[in-house]
Amino acid sequence: MEGRGKSRSSFFRILPRVAPMEKWLFWFEELSKEHNDLVGKKCAHLGEMQRIGMRVPYGFAVSVQGFETFMRETDTVRELEGCIGAARDDLKRVEARLEASCQAREIIEAKPVPAVLEDEIRRYYRALCDKLGGKNIPVAVRSSGAVSMPGQMETYLNVTGEASVVEHVRKVWSSAYTARAITFRLSEGLPLEWAPVGVAVMMLVDAKSAGVVLTVLPTTGDTTKIVIEGNWGLGESVVSGETTPDSFTVDKQTMEIVDRRIAHKVGMVDREAAGTRYMSVPEELRDVPCVTDDEIREIARVALSVEEHFGVPQDMEWVTDKHLQVPDNLFWVQARPARYVKVEKTEEIDYLIDLMVRIFK
């Protein structure tokens, strides 16, 4: 994508700097892992990933302060205190959480984004389109919580046009009050009515395939292996568990593919004129690996370098562009510490004995 549109330096000259307290939006290139409180974990990590040379889709972050400005200037904070904050004990009931979530999201999505903030979102989106050499470039609009809540908030794909980007930023803000997110905050003892969240707005890769990679085997805690899972199309079918993905295991020491399991893939998520849809995988691709061996090794190589950079096993999301060749076709849209079972030595021996018994039955 580097060859399209304006150069990186001229790209930033499009956007004059404003006083720090007035700056609600940031390009990923301006961010690093230290900016978690400013833009949320996802956006901060996307910035850090770019800093270490990873191929991240162009995009920008709407900061937590932007969310706070919206909440304050529209008086939404007071209204949410009435429908959520005052009902903490009652929210232990599932029905009450569902009702409170509906009320909260309706309140937020009915509010207009303050004009000065809306103008900034529109301006950054126009600059992003200009950078990529087109108009109404499709983007992904994703949540970036200051507190990590994987899977609790919404992602919107294939969003096009200034008005729609503004609308979906507001939808991401409202998704901080899904019943799942309220349940998470309740279980963690966090404030229910106040959920600071940043938003990532990034170029949507025209996906050939997509998926996840973990630099640890999550069920055994084996840190000598990398596991890659993927499917045709966009990655939502993999992260949502809607389909059984292809799975590949790579040895970190040799970078050899030591195990491969090709699923019979019947469904995939792909984009259409607006938004996305779940569709059938073409017959000729259903039993074909969604990534080549070269792509598998490149995914593993980059993931291992990110693990070394952050110092802990990583859970990452990747996507391959159908118009480019490896390695230029590989883009990264998420990186976070992996959650996995830490197996003690005695448990590891028991696990290996059990594995050997099953293999040689």
Secondary structure as GFF3:
##gff-version 3
##sequence-region A 1 361
A	DSSP	alpha_helix	8	13	.	.	.	ID=ss1
A	DSSP	three_ten_helix	20	22	.	.	.	ID=ss2
A	DSSP	beta_strand	25	27	.	.	.	ID=ss3
A	DSSP	three_ten_helix	28	30	.	.	.	ID=ss4
A	DSSP	three_ten_helix	33	35	.	.	.	ID=ss5
A	DSSP	alpha_helix	36	39	.	.	.	ID=ss6
A	DSSP	alpha_helix	41	51	.	.	.	ID=ss7
A	DSSP	beta_strand	59	62	.	.	.	ID=ss8
A	DSSP	alpha_helix	64	73	.	.	.	ID=ss9
A	DSSP	alpha_helix	76	83	.	.	.	ID=ss10
A	DSSP	three_ten_helix	85	87	.	.	.	ID=ss11
A	DSSP	three_ten_helix	90	92	.	.	.	ID=ss12
A	DSSP	alpha_helix	94	109	.	.	.	ID=ss13
A	DSSP	alpha_helix	115	131	.	.	.	ID=ss14
A	DSSP	beta_strand	139	145	.	.	.	ID=ss15
A	DSSP	beta_strand	155	159	.	.	.	ID=ss16
A	DSSP	alpha_helix	162	174	.	.	.	ID=ss17
A	DSSP	three_ten_helix	175	177	.	.	.	ID=ss18
A	DSSP	alpha_helix	179	188	.	.	.	ID=ss19
A	DSSP	beta_strand	197	203	.	.	.	ID=ss20
A	DSSP	beta_strand	207	214	.	.	.	ID=ss21
A	DSSP	beta_strand	225	232	.	.	.	ID=ss22
A	DSSP	alpha_helix	236	239	.	.	.	ID=ss23
A	DSSP	beta_strand	246	251	.	.	.	ID=ss24
A	DSSP	beta_strand	257	261	.	.	.	ID=ss25
A	DSSP	beta_strand	267	271	.	.	.	ID=ss26
A	DSSP	beta_strand	276	280	.	.	.	ID=ss27
A	DSSP	three_ten_helix	283	285	.	.	.	ID=ss28
A	DSSP	alpha_helix	293	310	.	.	.	ID=ss29
A	DSSP	beta_strand	314	321	.	.	.	ID=ss30
A	DSSP	beta_strand	330	337	.	.	.	ID=ss31
A	DSSP	alpha_helix	345	359	.	.	.	ID=ss32
###
